[in-house]
Amino acid sequence: MISGVVGEEDVVSAWQGGARTLAVDPAAVITVSAREAAERLGVELRIGPLEQPAPAATNGPTAARRLLYRRHPGWVAPHAPRGLTPRRLDRVAVVGAGGVGANTAHLAATADIAAEVALIDLVPGLAESVALDLMHASGITRSPTKVIGGTGLEMVAGADVVVITAGRPRGAGMSRRDLTDVNGRVVRAIAEQVAAHAPDAVVVVVTNPLDEMTLAAQVATGFHRQRVLGMAGTLDSSRFRHQLAAAAGVTPADVIAFTLGSHGKEMVPITSTATISGRPLATVLDRVAIDRAVTETINGGAAVVALRRTGSATIAPAHAIIEVLDGIRGATAGPIPVSVLLDGEYGIEGVVVGVPCLLGRRGVIEVVELDLAPDELARLRAAADSVRDRSGV
């Protein structure tokens, strides 16, 4: 039970530890920022002690078996728990009903992430057809989520989260700056409508070039930086974990690793803090294997494009978006790598770049500053400089 003065840091600390109820002494003073943090994170401030469950009765033989099991060399500590009390979102709007948008709507509906998913696309009938298809599937999935489709951006109204996937893919002979100009117009137009119809929403940008488009959306909406973030490091980190798991002969669940920086050739897979089955990466894989995993991660998106020839990845990006949504609604605990406008973190200011963040119902709660190796920090800052140059900031 907390006594004295209860501040925002007390609420955030409890939330990070997985608690969703915080016991407060009746005589304690609760600050305004603490109440706001509790509302934002979904932490209940309960006056008085919490009821403690009765200890489970365990007989001697059972306790002995459990102790011996934990001493077995094959025993591995359980993974960190997922969020304890996830919140079901009222409404998620997905702008763009192409491969990524359609798969995102499918996953969100199947997982019952929101009461309603609104799918929006300028092509007449496209979003409507996907929505109807998903509603037909509900007879099998038994999902209660309602999915609707349409062409009007006013459909973002009332959304807790707006996901922007709309935009033109990079074509032959098109430079990254060309793509920035073309998709910048698209994203700014959408962001202005989001600001008008869903002024309280969190915006998740997926359109490429991701970091530049996230900044464009943040400027166009006028939202605080915590409410506009980009999905990129989430996907790149997933690819990195896959490569490391394959090299070590384990499952991706055994790997903890992040990829930061820009989405593309300037991404920075972080090896200094990565672990496999709880062990530092360098104690499991040699330098050659690690470098190979890093290279294959950086080229992961291009590898999909080369095989498909007529498009890019759609399934993994959709799952990455769902991970971000799960972070926002409290279904996933711990830092998630997203692109966000930095304000001095990692020595970077005024530019969007991928970094690990704690997420909550209002978007980014906190940027997590990892203890990076000097060369990794230098590469992260170099990526930020490149994004700054392309964004013209």
C-alpha positions as CSV (number, residue, x, y, z in Angstrom):
1,M,0.0,0.0,0.0
2,I,1.4,3.4,-1.0
3,S,1.3,6.2,1.6
4,G,2.3,9.8,1.6
5,V,2.1,11.4,-1.9
6,V,1.1,9.2,-4.9
7,G,2.7,10.4,-8.1
8,E,2.5,9.6,-11.7
9,E,5.7,7.5,-11.4
10,D,4.0,5.3,-8.8
11,V,1.2,4.5,-11.2
12,V,3.5,3.9,-14.2
13,S,5.8,1.7,-12.1
14,A,2.8,-0.5,-11.0
15,W,1.6,-0.7,-14.6
16,Q,5.0,-1.8,-15.9
17,G,5.0,-4.5,-13.3
18,G,1.7,-5.9,-14.6
19,A,-0.5,-4.5,-11.8
20,R,-3.9,-3.1,-12.8
21,T,-4.9,-2.2,-9.2
22,L,-2.9,0.0,-6.9
23,A,-3.6,0.1,-3.2
24,V,-3.5,3.6,-1.7
25,D,-3.4,4.6,2.0
26,P,-6.6,6.5,2.9
27,A,-4.5,9.3,4.2
28,A,-2.3,9.6,1.1
29,V,-2.4,12.5,-1.3
30,I,-3.0,11.5,-5.0
31,T,-1.7,14.0,-7.4
32,V,-3.6,15.1,-10.5
33,S,-0.9,13.6,-12.8
34,A,-1.2,10.3,-10.9
35,R,-5.0,10.2,-11.5
36,E,-4.5,11.1,-15.2
37,A,-1.9,8.3,-15.6
38,A,-4.2,5.8,-13.9
39,E,-7.0,6.8,-16.3
40,R,-4.6,6.6,-19.3
41,L,-3.2,3.2,-18.3
42,G,-6.3,1.6,-16.9
43,V,-4.9,1.3,-13.4
44,E,-7.5,1.4,-10.6
45,L,-6.5,3.4,-7.6
46,R,-8.1,1.5,-4.7
47,I,-8.3,3.2,-1.3
48,G,-7.2,0.7,1.4
49,P,-5.5,-2.6,1.3
50,L,-6.2,-5.2,-1.5
51,E,-7.8,-8.4,-0.6
52,Q,-5.1,-11.1,-0.6
53,P,-6.1,-14.5,-1.9
54,A,-5.8,-17.4,0.5
55,P,-2.5,-19.3,-0.2
56,A,-3.0,-22.5,-2.2
57,A,-2.6,-25.6,-0.1
58,T,0.3,-27.7,-1.3
59,N,1.3,-31.1,0.2
60,G,4.9,-32.1,0.8
61,P,5.3,-34.6,-2.1
62,T,3.9,-32.0,-4.6
63,A,6.2,-29.3,-3.3
64,A,9.2,-31.6,-3.6
65,R,8.4,-32.6,-7.2
66,R,8.1,-28.9,-8.1
67,L,11.5,-28.1,-6.6
68,L,13.2,-31.0,-8.3
69,Y,11.6,-30.0,-11.6
70,R,13.0,-26.5,-11.4
71,R,16.5,-28.0,-10.8
72,H,16.3,-30.1,-13.9
73,P,18.8,-28.8,-16.6
74,G,16.1,-28.7,-19.2
75,W,13.9,-26.3,-17.2
76,V,13.5,-22.8,-18.7
77,A,12.1,-19.9,-16.9
78,P,8.6,-18.9,-18.2
79,H,8.4,-15.9,-20.5
80,A,7.2,-12.6,-19.2
81,P,3.4,-12.5,-18.9
82,R,1.3,-10.7,-21.4
83,G,-1.0,-7.9,-20.2
84,L,-3.2,-8.9,-17.4
85,T,-6.4,-7.0,-18.1
86,P,-6.5,-6.0,-21.8
87,R,-9.1,-3.5,-22.8
88,R,-11.4,-4.2,-25.7
89,L,-11.3,-1.1,-28.0
90,D,-14.6,0.4,-29.0
91,R,-13.6,1.1,-32.6
92,V,-10.6,0.7,-34.9
93,A,-10.5,2.4,-38.3
94,V,-8.2,1.0,-41.0
95,V,-7.6,3.3,-43.9
96,G,-6.6,1.3,-47.0
97,A,-8.1,-2.1,-47.8
98,G,-5.2,-3.6,-49.7
99,G,-3.3,-6.7,-48.5
100,V,-2.0,-5.1,-45.3
101,G,-5.3,-3.4,-44.4
102,A,-7.5,-6.4,-45.2
103,N,-5.2,-8.7,-43.2
104,T,-5.2,-6.3,-40.3
105,A,-9.0,-6.1,-40.3
106,H,-9.2,-9.9,-40.4
107,L,-6.8,-10.4,-37.5
108,A,-8.4,-7.6,-35.4
109,A,-11.9,-9.1,-36.0
110,T,-10.9,-12.7,-35.3
111,A,-9.1,-11.7,-32.0
112,D,-12.1,-9.5,-31.0
113,I,-9.7,-6.6,-30.4
114,A,-12.5,-4.0,-30.9
115,A,-16.3,-3.9,-30.9
116,E,-16.2,-2.5,-34.4
117,V,-13.6,-2.4,-37.2
118,A,-14.2,0.2,-40.0
119,L,-12.3,-0.5,-43.2
120,I,-12.0,2.4,-45.6
121,D,-10.7,2.6,-49.2
122,L,-11.3,5.0,-52.1
123,V,-11.9,2.2,-54.5
124,P,-15.6,1.7,-54.6
125,G,-16.7,-1.7,-53.3
126,L,-13.2,-2.9,-52.1
127,A,-13.6,-2.1,-48.4
128,E,-17.2,-3.2,-48.4
129,S,-16.4,-6.5,-50.0
130,V,-13.7,-7.3,-47.5
131,A,-16.0,-6.3,-44.6
132,L,-18.8,-8.5,-45.9
133,D,-16.4,-11.4,-46.4
134,L,-15.2,-11.1,-42.8
135,M,-18.8,-10.9,-41.5
136,H,-19.5,-14.1,-43.4
137,A,-16.6,-15.7,-41.6
138,S,-18.0,-14.7,-38.2
139,G,-20.3,-17.7,-38.4
140,I,-17.3,-19.9,-38.1
141,T,-15.0,-17.8,-36.0
142,R,-17.9,-16.8,-33.7
143,S,-16.3,-13.3,-33.4
144,P,-18.7,-10.7,-32.1
145,T,-16.7,-7.9,-33.8
146,K,-18.7,-5.9,-36.3
147,V,-16.8,-5.1,-39.5
148,I,-18.1,-2.3,-41.9
149,G,-16.6,-1.0,-45.1
150,G,-16.9,2.2,-47.1
151,T,-15.1,5.0,-49.0
152,G,-15.7,8.0,-46.8
153,L,-13.0,9.2,-44.4
154,E,-15.7,10.4,-42.0
155,M,-16.0,6.7,-41.0
156,V,-12.9,7.2,-38.8
157,A,-15.3,9.1,-36.4
158,G,-15.2,7.7,-32.9
159,A,-12.2,5.5,-33.5
160,D,-9.9,4.8,-30.6
161,V,-7.1,4.0,-33.1
162,V,-6.8,4.9,-36.8
163,V,-4.4,2.7,-38.8
164,I,-3.2,4.3,-42.1
165,T,-2.0,1.8,-44.7
166,A,-3.1,3.7,-47.8
167,G,-0.5,4.8,-50.2
168,R,1.4,4.0,-53.4
169,P,4.1,1.3,-53.4
170,R,7.5,2.3,-54.6
171,G,7.7,1.6,-58.4
172,A,10.6,1.0,-60.8
173,G,12.8,4.2,-61.1
174,M,11.1,5.9,-58.2
175,S,13.4,7.3,-55.6
176,R,12.6,7.3,-51.9
177,R,12.2,11.1,-52.1
178,D,9.7,10.6,-55.0
179,L,7.7,8.2,-52.9
180,T,7.8,10.7,-50.0
181,D,6.3,13.4,-52.2
182,V,3.5,11.1,-53.5
183,N,2.5,9.4,-50.3
184,G,3.0,12.5,-48.3
185,R,0.0,14.1,-50.0
186,V,-2.1,11.0,-49.3
187,V,-1.1,10.7,-45.7
188,R,-1.6,14.4,-45.0
189,A,-5.1,14.4,-46.5
190,I,-6.1,11.4,-44.4
191,A,-4.5,12.9,-41.3
192,E,-6.5,16.1,-41.7
193,Q,-9.7,14.1,-41.8
194,V,-8.6,12.1,-38.7
195,A,-8.1,15.4,-36.8
196,A,-11.5,16.6,-37.9
197,H,-13.5,13.4,-37.2
198,A,-11.5,11.5,-34.5
199,P,-9.6,14.2,-32.5
200,D,-9.0,11.8,-29.6
201,A,-7.7,8.9,-31.7
202,V,-4.2,7.4,-31.6
203,V,-2.8,7.2,-35.2
204,V,-0.7,4.3,-36.4
205,V,1.1,4.9,-39.7
206,V,2.1,2.0,-41.9
207,T,2.5,3.8,-45.3
208,N,6.0,4.0,-46.6
209,P,8.5,5.6,-46.3
210,L,7.3,5.0,-42.8
211,D,9.3,7.4,-40.7
212,E,8.8,10.4,-43.0
213,M,5.0,9.5,-43.3
214,T,4.7,9.3,-39.5
215,L,6.1,12.9,-39.2
216,A,3.8,14.1,-41.9
217,A,0.8,12.6,-40.1
218,Q,1.9,14.1,-36.8
219,V,2.3,17.6,-38.3
220,A,-1.0,17.3,-40.3
221,T,-3.1,16.2,-37.3
222,G,-1.4,18.5,-34.8
223,F,-1.6,15.7,-32.2
224,H,0.9,15.4,-29.5
225,R,3.8,13.2,-30.5
226,Q,2.7,10.4,-28.1
227,R,-0.5,9.9,-30.2
228,V,1.1,9.4,-33.7
229,L,3.4,6.5,-34.1
230,G,4.7,4.3,-37.0
231,M,4.7,0.6,-37.3
232,A,8.1,-0.5,-38.6
233,G,10.5,-1.5,-35.9
234,T,7.7,-3.9,-34.8
235,L,7.9,-5.8,-38.1
236,D,11.7,-5.5,-38.4
237,S,12.2,-6.9,-34.9
238,S,10.0,-9.8,-35.7
239,R,12.1,-10.6,-38.7
240,F,15.2,-10.3,-36.6
241,R,13.9,-12.7,-34.0
242,H,13.0,-15.2,-36.7
243,Q,16.5,-15.0,-38.2
244,L,18.2,-15.4,-34.8
245,A,15.9,-18.3,-33.8
246,A,16.6,-20.1,-37.1
247,A,20.4,-19.7,-36.6
248,A,20.2,-21.0,-33.0
249,G,17.8,-23.8,-33.7
250,V,15.2,-22.5,-31.2
251,T,11.7,-21.0,-31.5
252,P,11.2,-17.2,-31.9
253,A,9.6,-17.3,-28.4
254,D,13.0,-18.0,-27.0
255,V,14.5,-14.8,-28.5
256,I,14.3,-11.2,-27.2
257,A,15.7,-8.7,-29.7
258,F,14.9,-5.3,-31.1
259,T,15.5,-3.5,-34.3
260,L,15.6,0.2,-34.1
261,G,16.3,3.1,-36.6
262,S,14.7,3.7,-39.9
263,H,12.6,1.2,-41.8
264,G,14.8,0.1,-44.7
265,K,18.5,-0.2,-45.2
266,E,19.2,2.1,-42.3
267,M,17.6,-0.1,-39.7
268,V,19.7,-1.1,-36.7
269,P,19.2,-4.6,-35.4
270,I,20.5,-4.4,-31.8
271,T,22.8,-7.3,-30.9
272,S,24.3,-6.0,-27.7
273,T,21.0,-6.5,-25.7
274,A,19.6,-9.5,-27.5
275,T,19.2,-12.8,-25.7
276,I,18.4,-16.4,-26.7
277,S,16.8,-18.5,-24.0
278,G,17.9,-15.9,-21.5
279,R,21.5,-16.0,-22.5
280,P,23.4,-13.1,-24.2
281,L,23.4,-13.5,-28.0
282,A,27.2,-13.7,-28.3
283,T,27.3,-16.7,-26.0
284,V,24.9,-18.7,-28.3
285,L,25.9,-17.6,-31.8
286,D,29.3,-16.7,-33.3
287,R,30.0,-13.5,-35.1
288,V,29.5,-14.9,-38.6
289,A,26.0,-16.2,-37.7
290,I,25.1,-13.0,-36.0
291,D,26.2,-10.9,-39.0
292,R,24.3,-13.1,-41.3
293,A,21.1,-12.7,-39.3
294,V,21.5,-9.0,-39.3
295,T,22.0,-8.8,-43.0
296,E,19.0,-11.1,-43.7
297,T,16.9,-9.0,-41.4
298,I,17.8,-5.8,-43.3
299,N,17.0,-7.5,-46.6
300,G,13.9,-9.3,-45.3
301,G,11.3,-7.1,-47.0
302,A,13.2,-7.1,-50.3
303,A,13.4,-10.9,-50.1
304,V,9.6,-11.2,-50.0
305,V,9.3,-8.7,-52.9
306,A,11.8,-10.7,-55.0
307,L,9.8,-13.9,-54.5
308,R,6.4,-12.4,-55.0
309,R,7.4,-10.1,-57.8
310,T,4.1,-8.2,-57.9
311,G,3.8,-7.0,-54.4
312,S,5.3,-6.8,-50.9
313,A,4.7,-8.4,-47.6
314,T,1.2,-8.3,-46.2
315,I,0.8,-10.9,-43.5
316,A,3.8,-10.1,-41.2
317,P,3.0,-6.3,-41.4
318,A,-0.6,-7.0,-40.3
319,H,0.6,-9.1,-37.4
320,A,3.0,-6.3,-36.4
321,I,0.1,-3.8,-36.5
322,I,-1.9,-6.1,-34.2
323,E,1.0,-6.2,-31.7
324,V,0.9,-2.4,-31.6
325,L,-2.8,-2.5,-31.1
326,D,-2.3,-5.0,-28.3
327,G,0.2,-2.7,-26.7
328,I,-2.2,0.2,-26.8
329,R,-5.1,-1.8,-25.3
330,G,-2.9,-3.4,-22.6
331,A,-2.9,-6.9,-23.9
332,T,0.9,-7.0,-24.3
333,A,3.3,-5.9,-21.5
334,G,6.8,-4.5,-22.0
335,P,8.4,-2.3,-24.7
336,I,7.4,-2.4,-28.3
337,P,9.6,-0.8,-31.1
338,V,7.7,1.9,-32.9
339,S,8.6,5.0,-34.8
340,V,7.9,8.2,-32.8
341,L,9.0,11.8,-32.9
342,L,12.0,12.0,-30.5
343,D,12.6,14.8,-28.0
344,G,16.1,14.3,-26.8
345,E,16.0,10.5,-26.3
346,Y,19.1,8.8,-27.5
347,G,20.5,12.3,-28.2
348,I,18.0,12.7,-31.1
349,E,15.5,15.6,-31.3
350,G,12.9,16.7,-33.8
351,V,12.9,13.6,-36.0
352,V,10.9,10.4,-36.2
353,V,12.9,7.2,-35.8
354,G,12.1,3.6,-34.5
355,V,12.8,3.1,-30.8
356,P,11.3,0.8,-28.1
357,C,8.3,2.4,-26.3
358,L,5.8,1.5,-23.6
359,L,2.3,1.9,-25.1
360,G,-1.1,2.6,-23.5
361,R,-4.5,3.8,-24.4
362,R,-3.2,7.3,-25.3
363,G,-0.3,6.0,-27.4
364,V,3.3,6.3,-26.3
365,I,3.7,6.4,-22.5
366,E,7.4,6.4,-22.4
367,V,10.4,6.0,-24.8
368,V,12.6,3.2,-23.4
369,E,16.3,4.1,-23.7
370,L,18.3,0.9,-24.1
371,D,22.0,0.8,-23.1
372,L,23.3,0.5,-26.6
373,A,26.8,-0.3,-27.7
374,P,28.6,2.8,-29.1
375,D,28.5,1.7,-32.7
376,E,24.8,0.9,-32.4
377,L,24.0,4.3,-31.0
378,A,26.1,5.9,-33.8
379,R,24.1,4.0,-36.4
380,L,20.8,5.0,-34.8
381,R,21.8,8.7,-34.9
382,A,23.0,8.3,-38.5
383,A,19.6,6.9,-39.4
384,A,17.9,9.8,-37.7
385,D,20.1,12.2,-39.7
386,S,19.1,10.5,-43.0
387,V,15.4,10.7,-42.1
388,R,15.8,14.4,-41.1
389,D,17.4,15.1,-44.4
390,R,14.6,13.4,-46.4
391,S,11.9,15.0,-44.2
392,G,13.3,18.5,-44.7
393,V,13.3,19.2,-40.9
